[in-house]
Amino acid sequence: MKQSDLKMTGFIIQAALILTIAAIVCLLLIGTIYALVRPANTGALFKLGKQSPPPPANEITSSDVMVYSGVGRLRIPLSDSSIMILSIAFPYPSTDAAFMEELAARTNDFKELAASYFSALPPDRLSSLDEEAAKYDILRNYNSILRLGSIQELYFSDLLIIEGSR
């Protein structure tokens, strides 16, 4: 190979390297400028790996749900001089601020509705309490006083009946 051929090959390789580096610098510069002017709440540009489809717009995800436990622990005097200890909780959409405010405003009503329901039960129904039927009735009563939304499910915890003196 001639000396001039070697110089020409070296020049071509050097030019290709300079063009490659310039292209990479331009891409980095364009990407940086785009990242600075892009709105913050837009989705990802590139998704790597297997992606699950986003939930439908009308579906509530678990991060959108909170549990309301503001009713607290109730101590309800029953018709047979027993006492029921009960905690009531229910999920609600955390994104609905107006409904959350209504729930907080209705806490005393929730307590009164639950207390009046259980205290009105006759002693024979207390001994064989159908928890699901009680949940349904209380849920129906709660939803009847709510205006800005509705409760879909109700949970009882600490359901305990302490027998009184007979």
Phi and psi restraints in degrees (value plus and minus 20) as a CYANA .aco file:
   2 LYS   PHI    -103.3   -63.3
   2 LYS   PSI     139.0   179.0
   3 GLN   PHI     -81.0   -41.0
   3 GLN   PSI     -59.9   -19.9
   4 SER   PHI     -88.8   -48.8
   4 SER   PSI     -53.9   -13.9
   5 ASP   PHI     -87.2   -47.2
   5 ASP   PSI     -58.7   -18.7
   6 LEU   PHI     -86.1   -46.1
   6 LEU   PSI     -59.9   -19.9
   7 LYS   PHI     -84.4   -44.4
   7 LYS   PSI     -60.9   -20.9
   8 MET   PHI     -85.6   -45.6
   8 MET   PSI     -61.2   -21.2
   9 THR   PHI     -85.1   -45.1
   9 THR   PSI     -61.8   -21.8
  10 GLY   PHI     -82.9   -42.9
  10 GLY   PSI     -60.1   -20.1
  11 PHE   PHI     -85.0   -45.0
  11 PHE   PSI     -60.7   -20.7
  12 ILE   PHI     -85.4   -45.4
  12 ILE   PSI     -63.8   -23.8
  13 ILE   PHI     -84.5   -44.5
  13 ILE   PSI     -61.9   -21.9
  14 GLN   PHI     -84.5   -44.5
  14 GLN   PSI     -60.8   -20.8
  15 ALA   PHI     -87.0   -47.0
  15 ALA   PSI     -60.1   -20.1
  16 ALA   PHI     -84.8   -44.8
  16 ALA   PSI     -61.0   -21.0
  17 LEU   PHI     -84.4   -44.4
  17 LEU   PSI     -62.8   -22.8
  18 ILE   PHI     -84.4   -44.4
  18 ILE   PSI     -62.2   -22.2
  19 LEU   PHI     -84.2   -44.2
  19 LEU   PSI     -60.9   -20.9
  20 THR   PHI     -84.0   -44.0
  20 THR   PSI     -65.2   -25.2
  21 ILE   PHI     -84.6   -44.6
  21 ILE   PSI     -60.9   -20.9
  22 ALA   PHI     -83.7   -43.7
  22 ALA   PSI     -59.5   -19.5
  23 ALA   PHI     -85.6   -45.6
  23 ALA   PSI     -61.9   -21.9
  24 ILE   PHI     -84.5   -44.5
  24 ILE   PSI     -63.8   -23.8
  25 VAL   PHI     -82.7   -42.7
  25 VAL   PSI     -61.1   -21.1
  26 CYS   PHI     -83.6   -43.6
  26 CYS   PSI     -63.7   -23.7
  27 LEU   PHI     -82.1   -42.1
  27 LEU   PSI     -64.3   -24.3
  28 LEU   PHI     -82.8   -42.8
  28 LEU   PSI     -60.4   -20.4
  29 LEU   PHI     -87.1   -47.1
  29 LEU   PSI     -63.7   -23.7
  30 ILE   PHI     -84.5   -44.5
  30 ILE   PSI     -63.7   -23.7
  31 GLY   PHI     -82.4   -42.4
  31 GLY   PSI     -60.6   -20.6
  32 THR   PHI     -85.8   -45.8
  32 THR   PSI     -64.2   -24.2
  33 ILE   PHI     -83.7   -43.7
  33 ILE   PSI     -62.5   -22.5
  34 TYR   PHI     -83.0   -43.0
  34 TYR   PSI     -61.5   -21.5
  35 ALA   PHI     -84.2   -44.2
  35 ALA   PSI     -51.6   -11.6
  36 LEU   PHI     -96.0   -56.0
  36 LEU   PSI     -50.8   -10.8
  37 VAL   PHI    -120.6   -80.6
  37 VAL   PSI     -26.4    13.6
  38 ARG   PHI     -93.1   -53.1
  38 ARG   PSI     117.2   157.2
  39 PRO   PHI     -80.3   -40.3
  39 PRO   PSI     125.5   165.5
  40 ALA   PHI     -91.2   -51.2
  40 ALA   PSI     -47.6    -7.6
  41 ASN   PHI    -115.2   -75.2
  41 ASN   PSI      -3.1    36.9
  42 THR   PHI    -105.4   -65.4
  42 THR   PSI     140.0   180.0
  43 GLY   PHI     -95.5   -55.5
  43 GLY   PSI     159.5   199.5
  44 ALA   PHI     -90.3   -50.3
  44 ALA   PSI     125.5   165.5
  45 LEU   PHI     -97.6   -57.6
  45 LEU   PSI     -61.9   -21.9
  46 PHE   PHI    -145.0  -105.0
  46 PHE   PSI     117.6   157.6
  47 LYS   PHI    -141.4  -101.4
  47 LYS   PSI      97.4   137.4
  48 LEU   PHI    -118.3   -78.3
  48 LEU   PSI     124.0   164.0
  49 GLY   PHI      62.9   102.9
  49 GLY   PSI    -197.6  -157.6
  50 LYS   PHI     -94.2   -54.2
  50 LYS   PSI     107.0   147.0
  51 GLN   PHI    -131.1   -91.1
  51 GLN   PSI     117.1   157.1
  52 SER   PHI    -105.1   -65.1
  52 SER   PSI     127.0   167.0
  53 PRO   PHI     -87.7   -47.7
  53 PRO   PSI     128.8   168.8
  54 PRO   PHI     -87.5   -47.5
  54 PRO   PSI     131.9   171.9
  55 PRO   PHI     -86.1   -46.1
  55 PRO   PSI     131.6   171.6
  56 PRO   PHI     -78.5   -38.5
  56 PRO   PSI     133.8   173.8
  57 ALA   PHI     -81.7   -41.7
  57 ALA   PSI     -50.5   -10.5
  58 ASN   PHI    -111.3   -71.3
  58 ASN   PSI     -20.8    19.2
  59 GLU   PHI    -110.2   -70.2
  59 GLU   PSI     116.0   156.0
  60 ILE   PHI    -110.9   -70.9
  60 ILE   PSI     106.9   146.9
  61 THR   PHI    -110.4   -70.4
  61 THR   PSI     147.8   187.8
  62 SER   PHI     -84.9   -44.9
  62 SER   PSI     -46.2    -6.2
  63 SER   PHI     -95.5   -55.5
  63 SER   PSI     -34.4     5.6
  64 ASP   PHI    -112.2   -72.2
  64 ASP   PSI     -17.5    22.5
  65 VAL   PHI    -136.9   -96.9
  65 VAL   PSI     115.2   155.2
  66 MET   PHI    -144.1  -104.1
  66 MET   PSI     144.6   184.6
  67 VAL   PHI    -129.4   -89.4
  67 VAL   PSI     104.3   144.3
  68 TYR   PHI    -108.7   -68.7
  68 TYR   PSI      99.2   139.2
  69 SER   PHI    -144.5  -104.5
  69 SER   PSI       4.3    44.3
  70 GLY   PHI     -88.3   -48.3
  70 GLY   PSI     -36.5     3.5
  71 VAL   PHI     -84.3   -44.3
  71 VAL   PSI     -52.6   -12.6
  72 GLY   PHI      55.1    95.1
  72 GLY   PSI    -185.4  -145.4
  73 ARG   PHI    -110.6   -70.6
  73 ARG   PSI     103.3   143.3
  74 LEU   PHI    -120.4   -80.4
  74 LEU   PSI     122.1   162.1
  75 ARG   PHI    -137.7   -97.7
  75 ARG   PSI      83.8   123.8
  76 ILE   PHI    -128.1   -88.1
  76 ILE   PSI      99.6   139.6
  77 PRO   PHI     -91.4   -51.4
  77 PRO   PSI     110.8   150.8
  78 LEU   PHI    -121.1   -81.1
  78 LEU   PSI     149.7   189.7
  79 SER   PHI     -86.8   -46.8
  79 SER   PSI     -43.2    -3.2
  80 ASP   PHI    -119.7   -79.7
  80 ASP   PSI       5.7    45.7
  81 SER   PHI      44.3    84.3
  81 SER   PSI      -3.2    36.8
  82 SER   PHI    -106.5   -66.5
  82 SER   PSI     150.4   190.4
  83 ILE   PHI    -146.5  -106.5
  83 ILE   PSI     112.5   152.5
  84 MET   PHI    -122.4   -82.4
  84 MET   PSI     112.2   152.2
  85 ILE   PHI    -129.9   -89.9
  85 ILE   PSI     105.6   145.6
  86 LEU   PHI    -168.7  -128.7
  86 LEU   PSI     117.8   157.8
  87 SER   PHI    -136.5   -96.5
  87 SER   PSI     116.6   156.6
  88 ILE   PHI    -140.1  -100.1
  88 ILE   PSI     116.1   156.1
  89 ALA   PHI    -163.1  -123.1
  89 ALA   PSI     138.7   178.7
  90 PHE   PHI    -177.2  -137.2
  90 PHE   PSI     129.4   169.4
  91 PRO   PHI     -98.9   -58.9
  91 PRO   PSI     132.8   172.8
  92 TYR   PHI    -170.5  -130.5
  92 TYR   PSI     136.4   176.4
  93 PRO   PHI     -91.3   -51.3
  93 PRO   PSI     102.4   142.4
  94 SER   PHI     -91.5   -51.5
  94 SER   PSI     -36.3     3.7
  95 THR   PHI    -103.1   -63.1
  95 THR   PSI     -29.9    10.1
  96 ASP   PHI    -117.6   -77.6
  96 ASP   PSI      68.3   108.3
  97 ALA   PHI     -85.3   -45.3
  97 ALA   PSI     -57.3   -17.3
  98 ALA   PHI     -85.4   -45.4
  98 ALA   PSI     -61.8   -21.8
  99 PHE   PHI     -86.1   -46.1
  99 PHE   PSI     -58.4   -18.4
 100 MET   PHI     -82.9   -42.9
 100 MET   PSI     -60.2   -20.2
 101 GLU   PHI     -85.9   -45.9
 101 GLU   PSI     -58.7   -18.7
 102 GLU   PHI     -84.5   -44.5
 102 GLU   PSI     -60.5   -20.5
 103 LEU   PHI     -79.8   -39.8
 103 LEU   PSI     -64.3   -24.3
 104 ALA   PHI     -83.7   -43.7
 104 ALA   PSI     -58.5   -18.5
 105 ALA   PHI     -90.9   -50.9
 105 ALA   PSI     -45.1    -5.1
 106 ARG   PHI    -116.8   -76.8
 106 ARG   PSI     -12.2    27.8
 107 THR   PHI     -75.6   -35.6
 107 THR   PSI     -66.6   -26.6
 108 ASN   PHI     -84.1   -44.1
 108 ASN   PSI     -57.1   -17.1
 109 ASP   PHI     -83.2   -43.2
 109 ASP   PSI     -60.5   -20.5
 110 PHE   PHI     -81.6   -41.6
 110 PHE   PSI     -63.2   -23.2
 111 LYS   PHI     -81.8   -41.8
 111 LYS   PSI     -66.5   -26.5
 112 GLU   PHI     -84.4   -44.4
 112 GLU   PSI     -60.6   -20.6
 113 LEU   PHI     -83.8   -43.8
 113 LEU   PSI     -63.7   -23.7
 114 ALA   PHI     -86.4   -46.4
 114 ALA   PSI     -63.9   -23.9
 115 ALA   PHI     -83.5   -43.5
 115 ALA   PSI     -63.8   -23.8
 116 SER   PHI     -88.6   -48.6
 116 SER   PSI     -53.2   -13.2
 117 TYR   PHI     -84.1   -44.1
 117 TYR   PSI     -72.1   -32.1
 118 PHE   PHI     -93.5   -53.5
 118 PHE   PSI     -55.5   -15.5
 119 SER   PHI     -90.7   -50.7
 119 SER   PSI     -41.4    -1.4
 120 ALA   PHI    -105.2   -65.2
 120 ALA   PSI     -29.9    10.1
 121 LEU   PHI     -89.9   -49.9
 121 LEU   PSI     116.4   156.4
 122 PRO   PHI     -89.4   -49.4
 122 PRO   PSI     135.0   175.0
 123 PRO   PHI     -76.7   -36.7
 123 PRO   PSI     -54.5   -14.5
 124 ASP   PHI     -88.7   -48.7
 124 ASP   PSI     -49.5    -9.5
 125 ARG   PHI     -97.7   -57.7
 125 ARG   PSI     -46.4    -6.4
 126 LEU   PHI     -88.9   -48.9
 126 LEU   PSI     -56.7   -16.7
 127 SER   PHI     -89.5   -49.5
 127 SER   PSI     -46.1    -6.1
 128 SER   PHI    -145.4  -105.4
 128 SER   PSI      36.7    76.7
 129 LEU   PHI     -84.8   -44.8
 129 LEU   PSI     104.5   144.5
 130 ASP   PHI    -109.1   -69.1
 130 ASP   PSI      80.6   120.6
 131 GLU   PHI     -81.6   -41.6
 131 GLU   PSI     -60.5   -20.5
 132 GLU   PHI     -85.2   -45.2
 132 GLU   PSI     -60.7   -20.7
 133 ALA   PHI     -85.8   -45.8
 133 ALA   PSI     -59.6   -19.6
 134 ALA   PHI     -84.3   -44.3
 134 ALA   PSI     -62.6   -22.6
 135 LYS   PHI     -80.6   -40.6
 135 LYS   PSI     -64.5   -24.5
 136 TYR   PHI     -81.6   -41.6
 136 TYR   PSI     -66.4   -26.4
 137 ASP   PHI     -84.6   -44.6
 137 ASP   PSI     -64.0   -24.0
 138 ILE   PHI     -87.8   -47.8
 138 ILE   PSI     -60.2   -20.2
 139 LEU   PHI     -80.5   -40.5
 139 LEU   PSI     -63.3   -23.3
 140 ARG   PHI     -82.4   -42.4
 140 ARG   PSI     -62.9   -22.9
 141 ASN   PHI     -84.6   -44.6
 141 ASN   PSI     -62.3   -22.3
 142 TYR   PHI     -81.5   -41.5
 142 TYR   PSI     -68.1   -28.1
 143 ASN   PHI     -85.7   -45.7
 143 ASN   PSI     -45.1    -5.1
 144 SER   PHI     -88.9   -48.9
 144 SER   PSI     -42.5    -2.5
 145 ILE   PHI    -120.3   -80.3
 145 ILE   PSI     -28.5    11.5
 146 LEU   PHI    -106.9   -66.9
 146 LEU   PSI     120.0   160.0
 147 ARG   PHI    -133.8   -93.8
 147 ARG   PSI     -47.6    -7.6
 148 LEU   PHI    -119.6   -79.6
 148 LEU   PSI     -19.2    20.8
 149 GLY   PHI     156.4   196.4
 149 GLY   PSI    -192.3  -152.3
 150 SER   PHI    -163.2  -123.2
 150 SER   PSI     137.0   177.0
 151 ILE   PHI    -113.8   -73.8
 151 ILE   PSI     113.2   153.2
 152 GLN   PHI    -115.7   -75.7
 152 GLN   PSI     -49.0    -9.0
 153 GLU   PHI    -166.5  -126.5
 153 GLU   PSI     129.2   169.2
 154 LEU   PHI    -149.9  -109.9
 154 LEU   PSI     119.7   159.7
 155 TYR   PHI    -141.2  -101.2
 155 TYR   PSI     117.4   157.4
 156 PHE   PHI    -126.2   -86.2
 156 PHE   PSI     116.7   156.7
 157 SER   PHI    -156.2  -116.2
 157 SER   PSI     141.7   181.7
 158 ASP   PHI      35.9    75.9
 158 ASP   PSI      15.4    55.4
 159 LEU   PHI     -95.9   -55.9
 159 LEU   PSI      89.6   129.6
 160 LEU   PHI    -163.7  -123.7
 160 LEU   PSI     113.1   153.1
 161 ILE   PHI    -133.5   -93.5
 161 ILE   PSI     101.3   141.3
 162 ILE   PHI    -120.6   -80.6
 162 ILE   PSI      95.0   135.0
 163 GLU   PHI     -89.3   -49.3
 163 GLU   PSI     116.7   156.7
 164 GLY   PHI    -111.8   -71.8
 164 GLY   PSI     159.0   199.0
 165 SER   PHI     -92.9   -52.9
 165 SER   PSI     118.2   158.2
